[in-house]
Amino acid sequence: MTDDTSSSDLLKTPLHDRHVALDGRMVPFAGYAMPVQYARGIIAEHKWTRENAGLFDVSHMGQAWLVGSDFAATAAALETLVPGDIAGLKPGAIRYTQFLTDEGGIIDDLMVTRPADPALDGRLFLIVNASRKDVDYAHMRARLPGTVTLEPIEDRALMALQGPKAEGVMARHCGAAVDLAFMAACDATLDGIPCHISRSGYTGEDGFEISVPADKAGAMWDTFLAASEVEPIGLGARDTLRLEAGLCLYGHDIDETTSPVEAALTWSIGKRRRAEGGFPGYERIRRELADGPSRRRVGVRPDGRAPAREGTEIAVGDATVGKITSGGFGPSVGGPVAMGYIETAHAAVDTEVVLTVRGRAEAARVAAMPFVPHRYKR
């Protein structure tokens, strides 16, 4: 959750002062000072989000426009970098995809939105991971055609309102957002503030992500927190929520050594793209789709109470067959949960494995994911 960046180097989001005023425990993360938790603590924040509505500051993530002459040209350019079916995006729709190396490894995962407004034809809105945005931007600038330009957005904040009561809160401030289906977006006005709202998130819950001018972010944050259903949520609970939802965290569950097929992200590669290729690493991905990868990302449930942390070895008999990439206590599950990579021969659900936790052998099983059912608005 933390990195080695010294505090003097840390960037601040437009909501930094709000976090400090709420006694958020600030930690270094991806070059930013971010709240890992507030006074209620990670488990309480996690459960609040599952039962009510949690408000997250995700302004550290990268927001950018990709701009070409028209939608077809911009989509075609982005498809040279990602395996997702970008050309098939309808106006107002969002696609999850990945930047890939020439060897098929994942440089980053990202969300791509085709604006609903016809006046924005030729533009795609991108959201990338905070820790990878400089890498992503350099990668795009080196490979995009001269007719398509990257425009990082530096003057906007991003927050997420997540949980079963998020829709009710949003309904009081922006009716247009409530009409959105999962993975759809629109430009809207929220209490007089122009913003971009998407029905998406990374907790497994229904909810919204709101891109807002930086100088208006504090007012919108205060508006949401004035609702009795809403509490601020830090990075700690964000991590346990996404783990229970079976969602990858870049740098842990996916990186430049893992392919989308190994990472169980095959669903994000469109049928047309699988057949036609035309993206980096296509030969590896085509081969893994046809023959199966040698390893797969799976869920793991320890039989006991000890959580299996990142780096824990997975064994079958005397042989090491994999490694945990994310693990911890799942507050909604009520026990330890983990995910990791394991040799495909041992990847079937309910396969008995052994984890080496603090030097002790702990029994565990390969488990289906998500650990908690998704509750997206369909």
MARVEX-350595 format. One record per residue (C-alpha): residue number from 1; residue in three letters; chain; x, y, z. Coordinates in nm, 2 decimals, padded with zeros to 4 digits. Layout:
<pts>
+-----+-----+----+--------+--------+--------+
:   i :  aa : ch :      X :      Y :      Z :
+-----+-----+----+--------+--------+--------+
: NUM : ALA :  A :      X :      Y :      Z :
...
+-----+-----+----+--------+--------+--------+
</pts>
This chain:
<pts>
+-----+-----+----+--------+--------+--------+
:   i :  aa : ch :      X :      Y :      Z :
+-----+-----+----+--------+--------+--------+
:   1 : MET :  A :  00.00 :  00.00 :  00.00 :
:   2 : THR :  A :  00.29 :  00.23 :  00.06 :
:   3 : ASP :  A :  00.60 :  00.31 : -00.14 :
:   4 : ASP :  A :  00.94 :  00.46 : -00.07 :
:   5 : THR :  A :  00.87 :  00.82 : -00.18 :
:   6 : SER :  A :  00.98 :  01.07 :  00.08 :
:   7 : SER :  A :  00.71 :  01.29 :  00.22 :
:   8 : SER :  A :  00.88 :  01.61 :  00.07 :
:   9 : ASP :  A :  00.83 :  01.47 : -00.28 :
:  10 : LEU :  A :  00.47 :  01.37 : -00.24 :
:  11 : LEU :  A :  00.20 :  01.53 : -00.46 :
:  12 : LYS :  A : -00.13 :  01.63 : -00.31 :
:  13 : THR :  A : -00.48 :  01.58 : -00.46 :
:  14 : PRO :  A : -00.73 :  01.87 : -00.47 :
:  15 : LEU :  A : -00.90 :  01.69 : -00.17 :
:  16 : HIS :  A : -00.58 :  01.67 :  00.05 :
:  17 : ASP :  A : -00.70 :  01.93 :  00.30 :
:  18 : ARG :  A : -01.03 :  01.75 :  00.34 :
:  19 : HIS :  A : -00.85 :  01.43 :  00.43 :
:  20 : VAL :  A : -00.63 :  01.60 :  00.68 :
:  21 : ALA :  A : -00.93 :  01.78 :  00.83 :
:  22 : LEU :  A : -01.10 :  01.44 :  00.87 :
:  23 : ASP :  A : -00.79 :  01.30 :  01.05 :
:  24 : GLY :  A : -00.72 :  01.07 :  00.76 :
:  25 : ARG :  A : -00.40 :  00.87 :  00.82 :
:  26 : MET :  A : -00.19 :  00.99 :  00.52 :
:  27 : VAL :  A :  00.06 :  00.76 :  00.35 :
:  28 : PRO :  A :  00.27 :  00.77 :  00.04 :
:  29 : PHE :  A :  00.11 :  00.60 : -00.25 :
:  30 : ALA :  A :  00.21 :  00.62 : -00.62 :
:  31 : GLY :  A :  00.38 :  00.95 : -00.55 :
:  32 : TYR :  A :  00.09 :  01.11 : -00.37 :
:  33 : ALA :  A :  00.00 :  01.16 :  00.00 :
:  34 : MET :  A : -00.32 :  00.96 :  00.03 :
:  35 : PRO :  A : -00.55 :  00.86 :  00.31 :
:  36 : VAL :  A : -00.51 :  00.49 :  00.40 :
:  37 : GLN :  A : -00.79 :  00.51 :  00.65 :
:  38 : TYR :  A : -01.00 :  00.74 :  00.87 :
:  39 : ALA :  A : -01.09 :  00.72 :  01.24 :
:  40 : ARG :  A : -01.34 :  00.43 :  01.19 :
:  41 : GLY :  A : -01.07 :  00.20 :  01.06 :
:  42 : ILE :  A : -01.04 : -00.02 :  00.75 :
:  43 : ILE :  A : -01.28 : -00.30 :  00.85 :
:  44 : ALA :  A : -01.56 : -00.05 :  00.95 :
:  45 : GLU :  A : -01.50 :  00.15 :  00.62 :
:  46 : HIS :  A : -01.51 : -00.17 :  00.42 :
:  47 : LYS :  A : -01.84 : -00.28 :  00.58 :
:  48 : TRP :  A : -01.99 :  00.07 :  00.55 :
:  49 : THR :  A : -01.93 :  00.06 :  00.17 :
:  50 : ARG :  A : -02.09 : -00.28 :  00.13 :
:  51 : GLU :  A : -02.40 : -00.17 :  00.33 :
:  52 : ASN :  A : -02.42 :  00.20 :  00.26 :
:  53 : ALA :  A : -02.21 :  00.44 :  00.04 :
:  54 : GLY :  A : -01.84 :  00.50 :  00.06 :
:  55 : LEU :  A : -01.67 :  00.81 : -00.08 :
:  56 : PHE :  A : -01.32 :  00.76 : -00.23 :
:  57 : ASP :  A : -01.07 :  01.02 : -00.35 :
:  58 : VAL :  A : -00.91 :  00.87 : -00.66 :
:  59 : SER :  A : -00.77 :  01.19 : -00.80 :
:  60 : HIS :  A : -00.42 :  01.05 : -00.81 :
:  61 : MET :  A : -00.53 :  00.84 : -01.11 :
:  62 : GLY :  A : -00.44 :  00.96 : -01.46 :
:  63 : GLN :  A : -00.71 :  01.12 : -01.67 :
:  64 : ALA :  A : -00.65 :  01.20 : -02.03 :
:  65 : TRP :  A : -00.80 :  01.27 : -02.37 :
:  66 : LEU :  A : -00.70 :  01.09 : -02.69 :
:  67 : VAL :  A : -00.79 :  01.31 : -02.98 :
:  68 : GLY :  A : -00.82 :  01.24 : -03.35 :
:  69 : SER :  A : -01.01 :  01.35 : -03.65 :
:  70 : ASP :  A : -01.31 :  01.14 : -03.57 :
:  71 : PHE :  A : -01.41 :  00.84 : -03.36 :
:  72 : ALA :  A : -01.30 :  00.58 : -03.62 :
:  73 : ALA :  A : -00.95 :  00.73 : -03.64 :
:  74 : THR :  A : -00.90 :  00.76 : -03.27 :
:  75 : ALA :  A : -01.04 :  00.41 : -03.20 :
:  76 : ALA :  A : -00.82 :  00.26 : -03.47 :
:  77 : ALA :  A : -00.51 :  00.43 : -03.32 :
:  78 : LEU :  A : -00.58 :  00.30 : -02.97 :
:  79 : GLU :  A : -00.65 : -00.05 : -03.09 :
:  80 : THR :  A : -00.29 : -00.07 : -03.20 :
:  81 : LEU :  A : -00.19 : -00.06 : -02.83 :
:  82 : VAL :  A : -00.47 : -00.25 : -02.66 :
:  83 : PRO :  A : -00.67 : -00.58 : -02.72 :
:  84 : GLY :  A : -01.01 : -00.43 : -02.64 :
:  85 : ASP :  A : -01.28 : -00.37 : -02.90 :
:  86 : ILE :  A : -01.26 :  00.01 : -02.90 :
:  87 : ALA :  A : -01.41 :  00.05 : -03.25 :
:  88 : GLY :  A : -01.72 : -00.12 : -03.12 :
:  89 : LEU :  A : -01.78 :  00.13 : -02.84 :
:  90 : LYS :  A : -02.12 :  00.29 : -02.86 :
:  91 : PRO :  A : -02.15 :  00.66 : -02.76 :
:  92 : GLY :  A : -02.15 :  00.69 : -02.38 :
:  93 : ALA :  A : -02.01 :  00.34 : -02.33 :
:  94 : ILE :  A : -01.70 :  00.24 : -02.13 :
:  95 : ARG :  A : -01.45 : -00.04 : -02.21 :
:  96 : TYR :  A : -01.19 : -00.20 : -01.97 :
:  97 : THR :  A : -00.87 : -00.30 : -02.15 :
:  98 : GLN :  A : -00.49 : -00.31 : -02.12 :
:  99 : PHE :  A : -00.18 : -00.15 : -02.27 :
: 100 : LEU :  A :  00.04 : -00.45 : -02.38 :
: 101 : THR :  A :  00.41 : -00.50 : -02.44 :
: 102 : ASP :  A :  00.52 : -00.66 : -02.77 :
: 103 : GLU :  A :  00.56 : -00.98 : -02.56 :
: 104 : GLY :  A :  00.19 : -00.96 : -02.44 :
: 105 : GLY :  A :  00.27 : -00.84 : -02.09 :
: 106 : ILE :  A :  00.04 : -00.58 : -01.93 :
: 107 : ILE :  A :  00.19 : -00.23 : -01.91 :
: 108 : ASP :  A : -00.13 : -00.10 : -01.74 :
: 109 : ASP :  A : -00.50 : -00.16 : -01.73 :
: 110 : LEU :  A : -00.73 :  00.13 : -01.81 :
: 111 : MET :  A : -01.08 :  00.24 : -01.87 :
: 112 : VAL :  A : -01.18 :  00.39 : -02.21 :
: 113 : THR :  A : -01.50 :  00.60 : -02.26 :
: 114 : ARG :  A : -01.65 :  00.71 : -02.59 :
: 115 : PRO :  A : -01.82 :  01.04 : -02.50 :
: 116 : ALA :  A : -02.20 :  01.05 : -02.56 :
: 117 : ASP :  A : -02.19 :  01.41 : -02.69 :
: 118 : PRO :  A : -02.16 :  01.41 : -03.07 :
: 119 : ALA :  A : -01.96 :  01.73 : -03.04 :
: 120 : LEU :  A : -01.68 :  01.53 : -02.88 :
: 121 : ASP :  A : -01.66 :  01.28 : -03.17 :
: 122 : GLY :  A : -01.29 :  01.20 : -03.22 :
: 123 : ARG :  A : -01.22 :  01.20 : -02.85 :
: 124 : LEU :  A : -01.17 :  00.91 : -02.61 :
: 125 : PHE :  A : -01.15 :  00.96 : -02.23 :
: 126 : LEU :  A : -00.89 :  00.75 : -02.06 :
: 127 : ILE :  A : -00.84 :  00.67 : -01.69 :
: 128 : VAL :  A : -00.51 :  00.50 : -01.60 :
: 129 : ASN :  A : -00.34 :  00.39 : -01.28 :
: 130 : ALA :  A : -00.16 :  00.65 : -01.08 :
: 131 : SER :  A :  00.16 :  00.45 : -01.06 :
: 132 : ARG :  A :  00.17 :  00.39 : -01.43 :
: 133 : LYS :  A :  00.05 :  00.71 : -01.59 :
: 134 : ASP :  A :  00.39 :  00.85 : -01.68 :
: 135 : VAL :  A :  00.48 :  00.51 : -01.84 :
: 136 : ASP :  A :  00.15 :  00.50 : -02.02 :
: 137 : TYR :  A :  00.18 :  00.85 : -02.15 :
: 138 : ALA :  A :  00.53 :  00.79 : -02.28 :
: 139 : HIS :  A :  00.42 :  00.46 : -02.44 :
: 140 : MET :  A :  00.13 :  00.63 : -02.62 :
: 141 : ARG :  A :  00.33 :  00.92 : -02.74 :
: 142 : ALA :  A :  00.60 :  00.69 : -02.88 :
: 143 : ARG :  A :  00.35 :  00.47 : -03.07 :
: 144 : LEU :  A :  00.05 :  00.68 : -03.17 :
: 145 : PRO :  A :  00.03 :  00.82 : -03.52 :
: 146 : GLY :  A :  00.10 :  01.19 : -03.56 :
: 147 : THR :  A : -00.27 :  01.24 : -03.64 :
: 148 : VAL :  A : -00.38 :  01.14 : -03.29 :
: 149 : THR :  A : -00.27 :  01.33 : -02.99 :
: 150 : LEU :  A : -00.26 :  01.26 : -02.61 :
: 151 : GLU :  A : -00.39 :  01.54 : -02.39 :
: 152 : PRO :  A : -00.34 :  01.46 : -02.01 :
: 153 : ILE :  A : -00.59 :  01.63 : -01.79 :
: 154 : GLU :  A : -00.42 :  01.80 : -01.50 :
: 155 : ASP :  A : -00.70 :  02.03 : -01.37 :
: 156 : ARG :  A : -00.96 :  01.78 : -01.26 :
: 157 : ALA :  A : -01.02 :  01.56 : -00.96 :
: 158 : LEU :  A : -01.18 :  01.22 : -00.95 :
: 159 : MET :  A : -01.39 :  01.07 : -00.68 :
: 160 : ALA :  A : -01.59 :  00.75 : -00.65 :
: 161 : LEU :  A : -01.92 :  00.70 : -00.47 :
: 162 : GLN :  A : -01.97 :  00.33 : -00.41 :
: 163 : GLY :  A : -02.22 :  00.10 : -00.24 :
: 164 : PRO :  A : -02.59 :  00.00 : -00.24 :
: 165 : LYS :  A : -02.70 :  00.34 : -00.13 :
: 166 : ALA :  A : -02.49 :  00.54 : -00.38 :
: 167 : GLU :  A : -02.78 :  00.56 : -00.63 :
: 168 : GLY :  A : -03.01 :  00.71 : -00.37 :
: 169 : VAL :  A : -02.76 :  00.97 : -00.28 :
: 170 : MET :  A : -02.68 :  01.05 : -00.64 :
: 171 : ALA :  A : -03.06 :  01.08 : -00.72 :
: 172 : ARG :  A : -03.08 :  01.38 : -00.49 :
: 173 : HIS :  A : -02.82 :  01.57 : -00.68 :
: 174 : CYS :  A : -02.81 :  01.44 : -01.04 :
: 175 : GLY :  A : -03.10 :  01.25 : -01.19 :
: 176 : ALA :  A : -02.92 :  01.20 : -01.52 :
: 177 : ALA :  A : -02.66 :  00.98 : -01.35 :
: 178 : VAL :  A : -02.91 :  00.75 : -01.20 :
: 179 : ASP :  A : -03.04 :  00.65 : -01.55 :
: 180 : LEU :  A : -02.69 :  00.52 : -01.64 :
: 181 : ALA :  A : -02.64 :  00.15 : -01.67 :
: 182 : PHE :  A : -02.31 : -00.02 : -01.56 :
: 183 : MET :  A : -02.02 :  00.09 : -01.77 :
: 184 : ALA :  A : -02.19 :  00.39 : -01.92 :
: 185 : ALA :  A : -02.11 :  00.76 : -01.88 :
: 186 : CYS :  A : -02.24 :  01.10 : -01.94 :
: 187 : ASP :  A : -02.16 :  01.47 : -01.90 :
: 188 : ALA :  A : -02.39 :  01.61 : -01.64 :
: 189 : THR :  A : -02.43 :  01.89 : -01.39 :
: 190 : LEU :  A : -02.43 :  01.80 : -01.02 :
: 191 : ASP :  A : -02.57 :  02.08 : -00.80 :
: 192 : GLY :  A : -02.46 :  02.33 : -01.06 :
: 193 : ILE :  A : -02.11 :  02.18 : -01.10 :
: 194 : PRO :  A : -02.03 :  02.05 : -01.45 :
: 195 : CYS :  A : -01.88 :  01.70 : -01.43 :
: 196 : HIS :  A : -01.83 :  01.37 : -01.61 :
: 197 : ILE :  A : -02.01 :  01.08 : -01.44 :
: 198 : SER :  A : -01.96 :  00.71 : -01.51 :
: 199 : ARG :  A : -02.15 :  00.41 : -01.36 :
: 200 : SER :  A : -01.84 :  00.22 : -01.27 :
: 201 : GLY :  A : -01.59 :  00.16 : -00.98 :
: 202 : TYR :  A : -01.36 : -00.09 : -00.83 :
: 203 : THR :  A : -01.53 : -00.23 : -00.53 :
: 204 : GLY :  A : -01.77 : -00.48 : -00.68 :
: 205 : GLU :  A : -02.06 : -00.26 : -00.57 :
: 206 : ASP :  A : -02.29 : -00.04 : -00.77 :
: 207 : GLY :  A : -02.17 :  00.32 : -00.78 :
: 208 : PHE :  A : -02.03 :  00.61 : -00.97 :
: 209 : GLU :  A : -01.70 :  00.78 : -01.06 :
: 210 : ILE :  A : -01.71 :  01.15 : -01.10 :
: 211 : SER :  A : -01.45 :  01.36 : -01.28 :
: 212 : VAL :  A : -01.49 :  01.72 : -01.16 :
: 213 : PRO :  A : -01.29 :  02.05 : -01.20 :
: 214 : ALA :  A : -01.03 :  02.05 : -00.93 :
: 215 : ASP :  A : -01.15 :  02.38 : -00.79 :
: 216 : LYS :  A : -01.50 :  02.24 : -00.74 :
: 217 : ALA :  A : -01.39 :  01.90 : -00.59 :
: 218 : GLY :  A : -01.40 :  02.02 : -00.23 :
: 219 : ALA :  A : -01.76 :  02.14 : -00.26 :
: 220 : MET :  A : -01.87 :  01.82 : -00.42 :
: 221 : TRP :  A : -01.69 :  01.61 : -00.16 :
: 222 : ASP :  A : -01.86 :  01.81 :  00.12 :
: 223 : THR :  A : -02.20 :  01.77 : -00.05 :
: 224 : PHE :  A : -02.17 :  01.39 : -00.06 :
: 225 : LEU :  A : -02.04 :  01.37 :  00.30 :
: 226 : ALA :  A : -02.34 :  01.57 :  00.42 :
: 227 : ALA :  A : -02.55 :  01.27 :  00.34 :
: 228 : SER :  A : -02.61 :  01.03 :  00.63 :
: 229 : GLU :  A : -02.55 :  00.73 :  00.40 :
: 230 : VAL :  A : -02.20 :  00.85 :  00.31 :
: 231 : GLU :  A : -01.86 :  00.81 :  00.49 :
: 232 : PRO :  A : -01.51 :  00.88 :  00.36 :
: 233 : ILE :  A : -01.32 :  00.56 :  00.27 :
: 234 : GLY :  A : -00.94 :  00.52 :  00.25 :
: 235 : LEU :  A : -00.70 :  00.31 :  00.04 :
: 236 : GLY :  A : -00.70 :  00.03 :  00.29 :
: 237 : ALA :  A : -01.07 : -00.05 :  00.25 :
: 238 : ARG :  A : -01.05 :  00.01 : -00.12 :
: 239 : ASP :  A : -00.79 : -00.27 : -00.14 :
: 240 : THR :  A : -01.00 : -00.52 :  00.07 :
: 241 : LEU :  A : -01.31 : -00.43 : -00.13 :
: 242 : ARG :  A : -01.14 : -00.49 : -00.47 :
: 243 : LEU :  A : -00.98 : -00.81 : -00.34 :
: 244 : GLU :  A : -01.31 : -00.96 : -00.23 :
: 245 : ALA :  A : -01.45 : -00.85 : -00.57 :
: 246 : GLY :  A : -01.17 : -01.05 : -00.75 :
: 247 : LEU :  A : -01.03 : -00.74 : -00.92 :
: 248 : CYS :  A : -00.66 : -00.70 : -01.01 :
: 249 : LEU :  A : -00.43 : -00.44 : -00.86 :
: 250 : TYR :  A : -00.16 : -00.33 : -01.10 :
: 251 : GLY :  A :  00.19 : -00.41 : -00.98 :
: 252 : HIS :  A :  00.06 : -00.70 : -00.77 :
: 253 : ASP :  A : -00.18 : -00.92 : -00.97 :
: 254 : ILE :  A : -00.08 : -00.80 : -01.31 :
: 255 : ASP :  A :  00.24 : -00.65 : -01.45 :
: 256 : GLU :  A :  00.46 : -00.67 : -01.76 :
: 257 : THR :  A :  00.52 : -01.04 : -01.71 :
: 258 : THR :  A :  00.15 : -01.14 : -01.71 :
: 259 : SER :  A : -00.08 : -01.16 : -02.01 :
: 260 : PRO :  A : -00.45 : -01.09 : -02.01 :
: 261 : VAL :  A : -00.52 : -01.46 : -02.06 :
: 262 : GLU :  A : -00.31 : -01.57 : -01.76 :
: 263 : ALA :  A : -00.47 : -01.29 : -01.56 :
: 264 : ALA :  A : -00.82 : -01.43 : -01.63 :
: 265 : LEU :  A : -00.90 : -01.11 : -01.83 :
: 266 : THR :  A : -00.98 : -01.29 : -02.15 :
: 267 : TRP :  A : -01.34 : -01.15 : -02.13 :
: 268 : SER :  A : -01.20 : -00.81 : -02.20 :
: 269 : ILE :  A : -01.06 : -00.92 : -02.54 :
: 270 : GLY :  A : -01.33 : -00.87 : -02.80 :
: 271 : LYS :  A : -01.42 : -01.15 : -03.04 :
: 272 : ARG :  A : -01.31 : -00.94 : -03.34 :
: 273 : ARG :  A : -00.98 : -00.86 : -03.18 :
: 274 : ARG :  A : -00.91 : -01.23 : -03.10 :
: 275 : ALA :  A : -00.97 : -01.31 : -03.47 :
: 276 : GLU :  A : -00.79 : -01.01 : -03.63 :
: 277 : GLY :  A : -00.51 : -00.93 : -03.39 :
: 278 : GLY :  A : -00.34 : -00.61 : -03.47 :
: 279 : PHE :  A : -00.22 : -00.53 : -03.11 :
: 280 : PRO :  A :  00.11 : -00.59 : -02.93 :
: 281 : GLY :  A :  00.17 : -00.95 : -02.80 :
: 282 : TYR :  A : -00.10 : -01.09 : -03.03 :
: 283 : GLU :  A :  00.10 : -01.41 : -03.11 :
: 284 : ARG :  A :  00.13 : -01.50 : -02.74 :
: 285 : ILE :  A : -00.23 : -01.42 : -02.67 :
: 286 : ARG :  A : -00.35 : -01.61 : -02.97 :
: 287 : ARG :  A : -00.14 : -01.91 : -02.86 :
: 288 : GLU :  A : -00.26 : -01.89 : -02.50 :
: 289 : LEU :  A : -00.63 : -01.86 : -02.61 :
: 290 : ALA :  A : -00.58 : -02.17 : -02.83 :
: 291 : ASP :  A : -00.37 : -02.39 : -02.61 :
: 292 : GLY :  A : -00.42 : -02.24 : -02.26 :
: 293 : PRO :  A : -00.16 : -02.06 : -02.06 :
: 294 : SER :  A :  00.09 : -02.24 : -01.84 :
: 295 : ARG :  A : -00.04 : -02.06 : -01.53 :
: 296 : ARG :  A : -00.36 : -01.88 : -01.43 :
: 297 : ARG :  A : -00.48 : -01.62 : -01.18 :
: 298 : VAL :  A : -00.71 : -01.79 : -00.93 :
: 299 : GLY :  A : -00.87 : -01.73 : -00.60 :
: 300 : VAL :  A : -00.74 : -01.90 : -00.29 :
: 301 : ARG :  A : -00.92 : -01.96 :  00.04 :
: 302 : PRO :  A : -00.70 : -02.06 :  00.33 :
: 303 : ASP :  A : -00.87 : -02.32 :  00.56 :
: 304 : GLY :  A : -00.75 : -02.15 :  00.87 :
: 305 : ARG :  A : -00.76 : -01.79 :  00.99 :
: 306 : ALA :  A : -00.41 : -01.69 :  00.89 :
: 307 : PRO :  A : -00.41 : -01.45 :  00.59 :
: 308 : ALA :  A : -00.17 : -01.53 :  00.30 :
: 309 : ARG :  A :  00.01 : -01.22 :  00.20 :
: 310 : GLU :  A :  00.17 : -01.13 : -00.13 :
: 311 : GLY :  A :  00.47 : -01.35 : -00.21 :
: 312 : THR :  A :  00.34 : -01.66 : -00.02 :
: 313 : GLU :  A :  00.43 : -01.97 : -00.20 :
: 314 : ILE :  A :  00.16 : -02.21 : -00.32 :
: 315 : ALA :  A :  00.25 : -02.58 : -00.32 :
: 316 : VAL :  A :  00.09 : -02.91 : -00.41 :
: 317 : GLY :  A :  00.27 : -03.20 : -00.23 :
: 318 : ASP :  A :  00.64 : -03.11 : -00.23 :
: 319 : ALA :  A :  00.63 : -02.90 : -00.54 :
: 320 : THR :  A :  00.59 : -02.52 : -00.55 :
: 321 : VAL :  A :  00.32 : -02.45 : -00.82 :
: 322 : GLY :  A :  00.25 : -02.08 : -00.77 :
: 323 : LYS :  A :  00.26 : -01.77 : -00.56 :
: 324 : ILE :  A :  00.00 : -01.54 : -00.39 :
: 325 : THR :  A : -00.01 : -01.19 : -00.55 :
: 326 : SER :  A : -00.28 : -01.03 : -00.32 :
: 327 : GLY :  A : -00.41 : -01.15 :  00.01 :
: 328 : GLY :  A : -00.55 : -01.05 :  00.34 :
: 329 : PHE :  A : -00.86 : -01.06 :  00.56 :
: 330 : GLY :  A : -01.19 : -01.02 :  00.38 :
: 331 : PRO :  A : -01.43 : -00.83 :  00.62 :
: 332 : SER :  A : -01.74 : -00.93 :  00.43 :
: 333 : VAL :  A : -01.63 : -01.29 :  00.38 :
: 334 : GLY :  A : -01.53 : -01.31 :  00.75 :
: 335 : GLY :  A : -01.20 : -01.49 :  00.68 :
: 336 : PRO :  A : -00.88 : -01.47 :  00.48 :
: 337 : VAL :  A : -00.90 : -01.45 :  00.10 :
: 338 : ALA :  A : -00.62 : -01.43 : -00.16 :
: 339 : MET :  A : -00.55 : -01.45 : -00.53 :
: 340 : GLY :  A : -00.24 : -01.56 : -00.71 :
: 341 : TYR :  A : -00.09 : -01.75 : -01.00 :
: 342 : ILE :  A : -00.08 : -02.12 : -01.01 :
: 343 : GLU :  A :  00.02 : -02.38 : -01.27 :
: 344 : THR :  A : -00.28 : -02.45 : -01.49 :
: 345 : ALA :  A : -00.28 : -02.82 : -01.40 :
: 346 : HIS :  A : -00.36 : -02.72 : -01.04 :
: 347 : ALA :  A : -00.60 : -02.43 : -01.12 :
: 348 : ALA :  A : -00.93 : -02.61 : -01.09 :
: 349 : VAL :  A : -01.17 : -02.48 : -00.82 :
: 350 : ASP :  A : -01.15 : -02.69 : -00.49 :
: 351 : THR :  A : -00.80 : -02.81 : -00.57 :
: 352 : GLU :  A : -00.62 : -02.86 : -00.24 :
: 353 : VAL :  A : -00.30 : -02.66 : -00.20 :
: 354 : VAL :  A : -00.06 : -02.57 :  00.08 :
: 355 : LEU :  A :  00.05 : -02.22 :  00.16 :
: 356 : THR :  A :  00.37 : -02.14 :  00.35 :
: 357 : VAL :  A :  00.26 : -01.87 :  00.60 :
: 358 : ARG :  A :  00.51 : -01.74 :  00.84 :
: 359 : GLY :  A :  00.71 : -02.06 :  00.80 :
: 360 : ARG :  A :  00.41 : -02.28 :  00.86 :
: 361 : ALA :  A :  00.23 : -02.50 :  00.61 :
: 362 : GLU :  A : -00.13 : -02.40 :  00.60 :
: 363 : ALA :  A : -00.40 : -02.59 :  00.41 :
: 364 : ALA :  A : -00.60 : -02.40 :  00.15 :
: 365 : ARG :  A : -00.81 : -02.45 : -00.17 :
: 366 : VAL :  A : -00.84 : -02.29 : -00.51 :
: 367 : ALA :  A : -01.16 : -02.09 : -00.50 :
: 368 : ALA :  A : -01.39 : -01.93 : -00.74 :
: 369 : MET :  A : -01.39 : -01.55 : -00.77 :
: 370 : PRO :  A : -01.54 : -01.31 : -00.68 :
: 371 : PHE :  A : -01.54 : -01.39 : -00.32 :
: 372 : VAL :  A : -01.84 : -01.15 : -00.27 :
: 373 : PRO :  A : -02.09 : -01.13 : -00.56 :
: 374 : HIS :  A : -02.08 : -00.82 : -00.78 :
: 375 : ARG :  A : -02.37 : -00.59 : -00.74 :
: 376 : TYR :  A : -02.34 : -00.38 : -01.05 :
: 377 : LYS :  A : -02.63 : -00.19 : -01.20 :
: 378 : ARG :  A : -02.73 : -00.40 : -01.51 :
+-----+-----+----+--------+--------+--------+
</pts>
